[in-house]
Amino acid sequence: MPKFPPPHKTPFSQRREREFLYLSEVDALIDALEYTRSPIRNQALAILLFCDRPTASRVMLVTSRAT
């Protein structure tokens, strides 16, 4: 079997033209979180992250209280 070199990686800046998610993508993500181990917590975190843009310390405070 002939060996071929791996394809060249495209830089992230060239692959992704936008810096945001469309509302339908956020909704799909929140719907997918329904099937995780802690769906209510995960969905609440996703909504918090996409709507409020909290600091990392605030997110850690929410997750430490939830567990």
PDB file with one MODEL, atoms N, CA, C and O in Angstrom:
MODEL        1
ATOM      1  N   MET A   1       0.854  -1.175   0.000  1.00  0.00           N
ATOM      2  CA  MET A   1       0.000   0.000   0.000  1.00  0.00           C
ATOM      3  C   MET A   1       0.899   1.238   0.000  1.00  0.00           C
ATOM      4  O   MET A   1       1.731   1.391   0.895  1.00  0.00           O
ATOM      5  N   PRO A   2       0.748   2.109  -0.974  1.00  0.00           N
ATOM      6  CA  PRO A   2       1.617   3.298  -1.034  1.00  0.00           C
ATOM      7  C   PRO A   2       1.279   4.278   0.084  1.00  0.00           C
ATOM      8  O   PRO A   2       0.115   4.452   0.445  1.00  0.00           O
ATOM      9  N   LYS A   3       2.305   4.907   0.620  1.00  0.00           N
ATOM     10  CA  LYS A   3       2.110   5.891   1.686  1.00  0.00           C
ATOM     11  C   LYS A   3       2.051   7.289   1.076  1.00  0.00           C
ATOM     12  O   LYS A   3       2.888   7.676   0.261  1.00  0.00           O
ATOM     13  N   PHE A   4       1.056   8.009   1.491  1.00  0.00           N
ATOM     14  CA  PHE A   4       0.879   9.381   1.044  1.00  0.00           C
ATOM     15  C   PHE A   4       1.032  10.307   2.245  1.00  0.00           C
ATOM     16  O   PHE A   4       0.634   9.942   3.351  1.00  0.00           O
ATOM     17  N   PRO A   5       1.587  11.468   2.056  1.00  0.00           N
ATOM     18  CA  PRO A   5       1.682  12.407   3.183  1.00  0.00           C
ATOM     19  C   PRO A   5       0.283  12.893   3.559  1.00  0.00           C
ATOM     20  O   PRO A   5      -0.608  12.947   2.711  1.00  0.00           O
ATOM     21  N   PRO A   6       0.093  13.242   4.822  1.00  0.00           N
ATOM     22  CA  PRO A   6      -1.230  13.745   5.222  1.00  0.00           C
ATOM     23  C   PRO A   6      -1.525  15.074   4.540  1.00  0.00           C
ATOM     24  O   PRO A   6      -0.605  15.806   4.175  1.00  0.00           O
ATOM     25  N   PRO A   7      -2.793  15.384   4.371  1.00  0.00           N
ATOM     26  CA  PRO A   7      -3.140  16.662   3.729  1.00  0.00           C
ATOM     27  C   PRO A   7      -2.706  17.834   4.606  1.00  0.00           C
ATOM     28  O   PRO A   7      -2.638  17.717   5.830  1.00  0.00           O
ATOM     29  N   HIS A   8      -2.423  18.933   3.982  1.00  0.00           N
ATOM     30  CA  HIS A   8      -2.041  20.130   4.727  1.00  0.00           C
ATOM     31  C   HIS A   8      -3.250  20.668   5.470  1.00  0.00           C
ATOM     32  O   HIS A   8      -4.356  20.716   4.932  1.00  0.00           O
ATOM     33  N   LYS A   9      -3.026  21.072   6.716  1.00  0.00           N
ATOM     34  CA  LYS A   9      -4.106  21.653   7.506  1.00  0.00           C
ATOM     35  C   LYS A   9      -4.386  23.076   7.052  1.00  0.00           C
ATOM     36  O   LYS A   9      -3.471  23.867   6.821  1.00  0.00           O
ATOM     37  N   THR A  10      -5.659  23.381   6.933  1.00  0.00           N
ATOM     38  CA  THR A  10      -6.067  24.739   6.604  1.00  0.00           C
ATOM     39  C   THR A  10      -6.158  25.527   7.904  1.00  0.00           C
ATOM     40  O   THR A  10      -6.787  25.058   8.853  1.00  0.00           O
ATOM     41  N   PRO A  11      -5.562  26.691   7.979  1.00  0.00           N
ATOM     42  CA  PRO A  11      -5.659  27.491   9.204  1.00  0.00           C
ATOM     43  C   PRO A  11      -7.116  27.786   9.562  1.00  0.00           C
ATOM     44  O   PRO A  11      -7.969  27.942   8.688  1.00  0.00           O
ATOM     45  N   PHE A  12      -7.376  27.858  10.866  1.00  0.00           N
ATOM     46  CA  PHE A  12      -8.736  28.073  11.347  1.00  0.00           C
ATOM     47  C   PHE A  12      -9.333  29.356  10.777  1.00  0.00           C
ATOM     48  O   PHE A  12     -10.519  29.402  10.450  1.00  0.00           O
ATOM     49  N   SER A  13      -8.524  30.379  10.662  1.00  0.00           N
ATOM     50  CA  SER A  13      -9.039  31.657  10.159  1.00  0.00           C
ATOM     51  C   SER A  13      -9.538  31.558   8.724  1.00  0.00           C
ATOM     52  O   SER A  13     -10.389  32.343   8.306  1.00  0.00           O
ATOM     53  N   GLN A  14      -9.018  30.606   7.976  1.00  0.00           N
ATOM     54  CA  GLN A  14      -9.481  30.430   6.594  1.00  0.00           C
ATOM     55  C   GLN A  14     -10.694  29.507   6.523  1.00  0.00           C
ATOM     56  O   GLN A  14     -11.493  29.604   5.592  1.00  0.00           O
ATOM     57  N   ARG A  15     -10.836  28.618   7.497  1.00  0.00           N
ATOM     58  CA  ARG A  15     -11.973  27.700   7.483  1.00  0.00           C
ATOM     59  C   ARG A  15     -13.248  28.358   7.995  1.00  0.00           C
ATOM     60  O   ARG A  15     -14.340  28.076   7.501  1.00  0.00           O
ATOM     61  N   ARG A  16     -13.111  29.214   8.963  1.00  0.00           N
ATOM     62  CA  ARG A  16     -14.296  29.812   9.590  1.00  0.00           C
ATOM     63  C   ARG A  16     -14.294  31.313   9.354  1.00  0.00           C
ATOM     64  O   ARG A  16     -13.393  32.016   9.811  1.00  0.00           O
ATOM     65  N   GLU A  17     -15.287  31.801   8.651  1.00  0.00           N
ATOM     66  CA  GLU A  17     -15.333  33.204   8.283  1.00  0.00           C
ATOM     67  C   GLU A  17     -16.036  34.064   9.324  1.00  0.00           C
ATOM     68  O   GLU A  17     -15.863  35.282   9.331  1.00  0.00           O
ATOM     69  N   ARG A  18     -16.817  33.459  10.193  1.00  0.00           N
ATOM     70  CA  ARG A  18     -17.571  34.256  11.148  1.00  0.00           C
ATOM     71  C   ARG A  18     -17.172  33.903  12.575  1.00  0.00           C
ATOM     72  O   ARG A  18     -16.582  32.851  12.821  1.00  0.00           O
ATOM     73  N   GLU A  19     -17.491  34.770  13.493  1.00  0.00           N
ATOM     74  CA  GLU A  19     -17.109  34.599  14.890  1.00  0.00           C
ATOM     75  C   GLU A  19     -18.338  34.383  15.778  1.00  0.00           C
ATOM     76  O   GLU A  19     -18.296  34.684  16.971  1.00  0.00           O
ATOM     77  N   PHE A  20     -19.412  33.872  15.216  1.00  0.00           N
ATOM     78  CA  PHE A  20     -20.630  33.717  15.990  1.00  0.00           C
ATOM     79  C   PHE A  20     -21.389  32.483  15.506  1.00  0.00           C
ATOM     80  O   PHE A  20     -21.067  31.913  14.463  1.00  0.00           O
ATOM     81  N   LEU A  21     -22.388  32.084  16.268  1.00  0.00           N
ATOM     82  CA  LEU A  21     -23.276  30.997  15.868  1.00  0.00           C
ATOM     83  C   LEU A  21     -24.630  31.590  15.512  1.00  0.00           C
ATOM     84  O   LEU A  21     -25.088  32.546  16.136  1.00  0.00           O
ATOM     85  N   TYR A  22     -25.254  31.017  14.513  1.00  0.00           N
ATOM     86  CA  TYR A  22     -26.615  31.409  14.192  1.00  0.00           C
ATOM     87  C   TYR A  22     -27.556  30.842  15.241  1.00  0.00           C
ATOM     88  O   TYR A  22     -27.231  29.856  15.902  1.00  0.00           O
ATOM     89  N   LEU A  23     -28.716  31.460  15.397  1.00  0.00           N
ATOM     90  CA  LEU A  23     -29.675  31.030  16.405  1.00  0.00           C
ATOM     91  C   LEU A  23     -30.073  29.574  16.199  1.00  0.00           C
ATOM     92  O   LEU A  23     -30.265  28.855  17.180  1.00  0.00           O
ATOM     93  N   SER A  24     -30.202  29.123  14.970  1.00  0.00           N
ATOM     94  CA  SER A  24     -30.560  27.723  14.717  1.00  0.00           C
ATOM     95  C   SER A  24     -29.461  26.780  15.198  1.00  0.00           C
ATOM     96  O   SER A  24     -29.753  25.670  15.643  1.00  0.00           O
ATOM     97  N   GLU A  25     -28.195  27.208  15.116  1.00  0.00           N
ATOM     98  CA  GLU A  25     -27.088  26.381  15.611  1.00  0.00           C
ATOM     99  C   GLU A  25     -27.091  26.313  17.135  1.00  0.00           C
ATOM    100  O   GLU A  25     -26.808  25.263  17.712  1.00  0.00           O
ATOM    101  N   VAL A  26     -27.408  27.422  17.782  1.00  0.00           N
ATOM    102  CA  VAL A  26     -27.508  27.430  19.242  1.00  0.00           C
ATOM    103  C   VAL A  26     -28.662  26.539  19.680  1.00  0.00           C
ATOM    104  O   VAL A  26     -28.521  25.770  20.631  1.00  0.00           O
ATOM    105  N   ASP A  27     -29.792  26.630  19.006  1.00  0.00           N
ATOM    106  CA  ASP A  27     -30.937  25.775  19.333  1.00  0.00           C
ATOM    107  C   ASP A  27     -30.600  24.301  19.154  1.00  0.00           C
ATOM    108  O   ASP A  27     -30.992  23.477  19.979  1.00  0.00           O
ATOM    109  N   ALA A  28     -29.892  23.961  18.108  1.00  0.00           N
ATOM    110  CA  ALA A  28     -29.502  22.567  17.880  1.00  0.00           C
ATOM    111  C   ALA A  28     -28.562  22.079  18.979  1.00  0.00           C
ATOM    112  O   ALA A  28     -28.665  20.936  19.423  1.00  0.00           O
ATOM    113  N   LEU A  29     -27.658  22.931  19.412  1.00  0.00           N
ATOM    114  CA  LEU A  29     -26.747  22.563  20.490  1.00  0.00           C
ATOM    115  C   LEU A  29     -27.504  22.335  21.785  1.00  0.00           C
ATOM    116  O   LEU A  29     -27.256  21.352  22.483  1.00  0.00           O
ATOM    117  N   ILE A  30     -28.415  23.221  22.111  1.00  0.00           N
ATOM    118  CA  ILE A  30     -29.208  23.071  23.340  1.00  0.00           C
ATOM    119  C   ILE A  30     -30.065  21.820  23.266  1.00  0.00           C
ATOM    120  O   ILE A  30     -30.214  21.121  24.268  1.00  0.00           O
ATOM    121  N   ASP A  31     -30.631  21.522  22.110  1.00  0.00           N
ATOM    122  CA  ASP A  31     -31.419  20.292  21.950  1.00  0.00           C
ATOM    123  C   ASP A  31     -30.546  19.054  22.118  1.00  0.00           C
ATOM    124  O   ASP A  31     -30.983  18.068  22.712  1.00  0.00           O
ATOM    125  N   ALA A  32     -29.330  19.089  21.609  1.00  0.00           N
ATOM    126  CA  ALA A  32     -28.430  17.942  21.727  1.00  0.00           C
ATOM    127  C   ALA A  32     -28.005  17.712  23.174  1.00  0.00           C
ATOM    128  O   ALA A  32     -27.741  16.576  23.569  1.00  0.00           O
ATOM    129  N   LEU A  33     -27.937  18.774  23.961  1.00  0.00           N
ATOM    130  CA  LEU A  33     -27.535  18.636  25.360  1.00  0.00           C
ATOM    131  C   LEU A  33     -28.580  17.915  26.194  1.00  0.00           C
ATOM    132  O   LEU A  33     -28.309  17.533  27.333  1.00  0.00           O
ATOM    133  N   GLU A  34     -29.761  17.725  25.646  1.00  0.00           N
ATOM    134  CA  GLU A  34     -30.823  16.994  26.338  1.00  0.00           C
ATOM    135  C   GLU A  34     -30.429  15.536  26.600  1.00  0.00           C
ATOM    136  O   GLU A  34     -30.963  14.903  27.511  1.00  0.00           O
ATOM    137  N   TYR A  35     -29.509  15.012  25.815  1.00  0.00           N
ATOM    138  CA  TYR A  35     -29.131  13.606  25.920  1.00  0.00           C
ATOM    139  C   TYR A  35     -27.834  13.398  26.698  1.00  0.00           C
ATOM    140  O   TYR A  35     -27.241  12.322  26.622  1.00  0.00           O
ATOM    141  N   THR A  36     -27.382  14.408  27.443  1.00  0.00           N
ATOM    142  CA  THR A  36     -26.177  14.272  28.255  1.00  0.00           C
ATOM    143  C   THR A  36     -26.547  13.789  29.646  1.00  0.00           C
ATOM    144  O   THR A  36     -27.723  13.614  29.967  1.00  0.00           O
ATOM    145  N   ARG A  37     -25.521  13.577  30.472  1.00  0.00           N
ATOM    146  CA  ARG A  37     -25.755  13.038  31.818  1.00  0.00           C
ATOM    147  C   ARG A  37     -26.504  14.034  32.703  1.00  0.00           C
ATOM    148  O   ARG A  37     -27.337  13.622  33.510  1.00  0.00           O
ATOM    149  N   SER A  38     -26.234  15.309  32.574  1.00  0.00           N
ATOM    150  CA  SER A  38     -26.900  16.358  33.357  1.00  0.00           C
ATOM    151  C   SER A  38     -27.533  17.363  32.400  1.00  0.00           C
ATOM    152  O   SER A  38     -27.016  18.467  32.230  1.00  0.00           O
ATOM    153  N   PRO A  39     -28.636  16.994  31.780  1.00  0.00           N
ATOM    154  CA  PRO A  39     -29.174  17.834  30.704  1.00  0.00           C
ATOM    155  C   PRO A  39     -29.627  19.221  31.152  1.00  0.00           C
ATOM    156  O   PRO A  39     -29.388  20.198  30.443  1.00  0.00           O
ATOM    157  N   ILE A  40     -30.269  19.329  32.302  1.00  0.00           N
ATOM    158  CA  ILE A  40     -30.780  20.636  32.726  1.00  0.00           C
ATOM    159  C   ILE A  40     -29.628  21.589  33.007  1.00  0.00           C
ATOM    160  O   ILE A  40     -29.656  22.744  32.585  1.00  0.00           O
ATOM    161  N   ARG A  41     -28.605  21.100  33.728  1.00  0.00           N
ATOM    162  CA  ARG A  41     -27.443  21.939  34.019  1.00  0.00           C
ATOM    163  C   ARG A  41     -26.736  22.351  32.732  1.00  0.00           C
ATOM    164  O   ARG A  41     -26.387  23.518  32.555  1.00  0.00           O
ATOM    165  N   ASN A  42     -26.527  21.388  31.834  1.00  0.00           N
ATOM    166  CA  ASN A  42     -25.803  21.681  30.598  1.00  0.00           C
ATOM    167  C   ASN A  42     -26.559  22.654  29.700  1.00  0.00           C
ATOM    168  O   ASN A  42     -25.961  23.536  29.083  1.00  0.00           O
ATOM    169  N   GLN A  43     -27.876  22.487  29.631  1.00  0.00           N
ATOM    170  CA  GLN A  43     -28.669  23.410  28.827  1.00  0.00           C
ATOM    171  C   GLN A  43     -28.656  24.808  29.443  1.00  0.00           C
ATOM    172  O   GLN A  43     -28.583  25.804  28.724  1.00  0.00           O
ATOM    173  N   ALA A  44     -28.726  24.880  30.772  1.00  0.00           N
ATOM    174  CA  ALA A  44     -28.678  26.180  31.444  1.00  0.00           C
ATOM    175  C   ALA A  44     -27.336  26.860  31.205  1.00  0.00           C
ATOM    176  O   ALA A  44     -27.290  28.070  30.980  1.00  0.00           O
ATOM    177  N   LEU A  45     -26.248  26.107  31.250  1.00  0.00           N
ATOM    178  CA  LEU A  45     -24.931  26.675  30.983  1.00  0.00           C
ATOM    179  C   LEU A  45     -24.809  27.168  29.548  1.00  0.00           C
ATOM    180  O   LEU A  45     -24.234  28.228  29.299  1.00  0.00           O
ATOM    181  N   ALA A  46     -25.349  26.405  28.608  1.00  0.00           N
ATOM    182  CA  ALA A  46     -25.292  26.815  27.209  1.00  0.00           C
ATOM    183  C   ALA A  46     -26.067  28.113  26.996  1.00  0.00           C
ATOM    184  O   ALA A  46     -25.598  29.013  26.300  1.00  0.00           O
ATOM    185  N   ILE A  47     -27.241  28.206  27.591  1.00  0.00           N
ATOM    186  CA  ILE A  47     -28.042  29.426  27.468  1.00  0.00           C
ATOM    187  C   ILE A  47     -27.307  30.595  28.121  1.00  0.00           C
ATOM    188  O   ILE A  47     -27.271  31.694  27.568  1.00  0.00           O
ATOM    189  N   LEU A  48     -26.726  30.363  29.284  1.00  0.00           N
ATOM    190  CA  LEU A  48     -25.978  31.402  29.976  1.00  0.00           C
ATOM    191  C   LEU A  48     -24.799  31.876  29.139  1.00  0.00           C
ATOM    192  O   LEU A  48     -24.561  33.078  29.025  1.00  0.00           O
ATOM    193  N   LEU A  49     -24.062  30.941  28.555  1.00  0.00           N
ATOM    194  CA  LEU A  49     -22.886  31.308  27.769  1.00  0.00           C
ATOM    195  C   LEU A  49     -23.244  32.071  26.504  1.00  0.00           C
ATOM    196  O   LEU A  49     -22.549  33.019  26.139  1.00  0.00           O
ATOM    197  N   PHE A  50     -24.314  31.673  25.833  1.00  0.00           N
ATOM    198  CA  PHE A  50     -24.659  32.310  24.567  1.00  0.00           C
ATOM    199  C   PHE A  50     -25.447  33.606  24.736  1.00  0.00           C
ATOM    200  O   PHE A  50     -25.449  34.450  23.840  1.00  0.00           O
ATOM    201  N   CYS A  51     -26.110  33.771  25.867  1.00  0.00           N
ATOM    202  CA  CYS A  51     -26.922  34.973  26.045  1.00  0.00           C
ATOM    203  C   CYS A  51     -26.235  36.037  26.890  1.00  0.00           C
ATOM    204  O   CYS A  51     -26.454  37.230  26.679  1.00  0.00           O
ATOM    205  N   ASP A  52     -25.402  35.619  27.849  1.00  0.00           N
ATOM    206  CA  ASP A  52     -24.899  36.561  28.838  1.00  0.00           C
ATOM    207  C   ASP A  52     -23.402  36.833  28.735  1.00  0.00           C
ATOM    208  O   ASP A  52     -22.934  37.855  29.237  1.00  0.00           O
ATOM    209  N   ARG A  53     -22.639  35.945  28.097  1.00  0.00           N
ATOM    210  CA  ARG A  53     -21.185  36.046  27.994  1.00  0.00           C
ATOM    211  C   ARG A  53     -20.529  36.299  29.350  1.00  0.00           C
ATOM    212  O   ARG A  53     -19.881  37.329  29.541  1.00  0.00           O
ATOM    213  N   PRO A  54     -20.692  35.363  30.298  1.00  0.00           N
ATOM    214  CA  PRO A  54     -20.105  35.563  31.625  1.00  0.00           C
ATOM    215  C   PRO A  54     -18.595  35.332  31.616  1.00  0.00           C
ATOM    216  O   PRO A  54     -18.035  34.807  30.653  1.00  0.00           O
ATOM    217  N   THR A  55     -17.959  35.731  32.699  1.00  0.00           N
ATOM    218  CA  THR A  55     -16.538  35.454  32.859  1.00  0.00           C
ATOM    219  C   THR A  55     -16.360  33.990  33.239  1.00  0.00           C
ATOM    220  O   THR A  55     -17.310  33.336  33.668  1.00  0.00           O
ATOM    221  N   ALA A  56     -15.156  33.484  33.083  1.00  0.00           N
ATOM    222  CA  ALA A  56     -14.879  32.079  33.411  1.00  0.00           C
ATOM    223  C   ALA A  56     -15.143  31.796  34.880  1.00  0.00           C
ATOM    224  O   ALA A  56     -15.649  30.726  35.216  1.00  0.00           O
ATOM    225  N   SER A  57     -14.810  32.732  35.762  1.00  0.00           N
ATOM    226  CA  SER A  57     -15.022  32.503  37.194  1.00  0.00           C
ATOM    227  C   SER A  57     -16.513  32.379  37.518  1.00  0.00           C
ATOM    228  O   SER A  57     -16.891  31.615  38.405  1.00  0.00           O
ATOM    229  N   ARG A  58     -17.347  33.117  36.813  1.00  0.00           N
ATOM    230  CA  ARG A  58     -18.784  33.020  37.054  1.00  0.00           C
ATOM    231  C   ARG A  58     -19.332  31.667  36.579  1.00  0.00           C
ATOM    232  O   ARG A  58     -20.194  31.085  37.237  1.00  0.00           O
ATOM    233  N   VAL A  59     -18.845  31.175  35.459  1.00  0.00           N
ATOM    234  CA  VAL A  59     -19.267  29.861  34.970  1.00  0.00           C
ATOM    235  C   VAL A  59     -18.839  28.775  35.957  1.00  0.00           C
ATOM    236  O   VAL A  59     -19.607  27.858  36.246  1.00  0.00           O
ATOM    237  N   MET A  60     -17.614  28.880  36.472  1.00  0.00           N
ATOM    238  CA  MET A  60     -17.128  27.886  37.444  1.00  0.00           C
ATOM    239  C   MET A  60     -17.973  27.916  38.717  1.00  0.00           C
ATOM    240  O   MET A  60     -18.219  26.868  39.314  1.00  0.00           O
ATOM    241  N   LEU A  61     -18.418  29.092  39.138  1.00  0.00           N
ATOM    242  CA  LEU A  61     -19.269  29.219  40.320  1.00  0.00           C
ATOM    243  C   LEU A  61     -20.586  28.479  40.083  1.00  0.00           C
ATOM    244  O   LEU A  61     -21.062  27.767  40.968  1.00  0.00           O
ATOM    245  N   VAL A  62     -21.170  28.639  38.910  1.00  0.00           N
ATOM    246  CA  VAL A  62     -22.440  27.973  38.590  1.00  0.00           C
ATOM    247  C   VAL A  62     -22.240  26.457  38.546  1.00  0.00           C
ATOM    248  O   VAL A  62     -23.057  25.718  39.094  1.00  0.00           O
ATOM    249  N   THR A  63     -21.174  25.983  37.907  1.00  0.00           N
ATOM    250  CA  THR A  63     -20.984  24.535  37.799  1.00  0.00           C
ATOM    251  C   THR A  63     -20.613  23.902  39.122  1.00  0.00           C
ATOM    252  O   THR A  63     -20.989  22.756  39.368  1.00  0.00           O
ATOM    253  N   SER A  64     -19.886  24.602  39.989  1.00  0.00           N
ATOM    254  CA  SER A  64     -19.520  24.008  41.279  1.00  0.00           C
ATOM    255  C   SER A  64     -20.731  23.898  42.197  1.00  0.00           C
ATOM    256  O   SER A  64     -20.794  22.983  43.019  1.00  0.00           O
ATOM    257  N   ARG A  65     -21.666  24.783  42.079  1.00  0.00           N
ATOM    258  CA  ARG A  65     -22.889  24.700  42.889  1.00  0.00           C
ATOM    259  C   ARG A  65     -23.832  23.625  42.379  1.00  0.00           C
ATOM    260  O   ARG A  65     -24.609  23.062  43.150  1.00  0.00           O
ATOM    261  N   ALA A  66     -23.770  23.335  41.082  1.00  0.00           N
ATOM    262  CA  ALA A  66     -24.692  22.358  40.476  1.00  0.00           C
ATOM    263  C   ALA A  66     -24.284  20.928  40.779  1.00  0.00           C
ATOM    264  O   ALA A  66     -25.137  20.042  40.745  1.00  0.00           O
ATOM    265  N   THR A  67     -23.027  20.665  41.073  1.00  0.00           N
ATOM    266  CA  THR A  67     -22.594  19.285  41.309  1.00  0.00           C
ATOM    267  C   THR A  67     -22.622  18.905  42.738  1.00  0.00           C
ATOM    268  O   THR A  67     -22.283  17.773  43.082  1.00  0.00           O
TER     269      THR A  67
ENDMDL
END
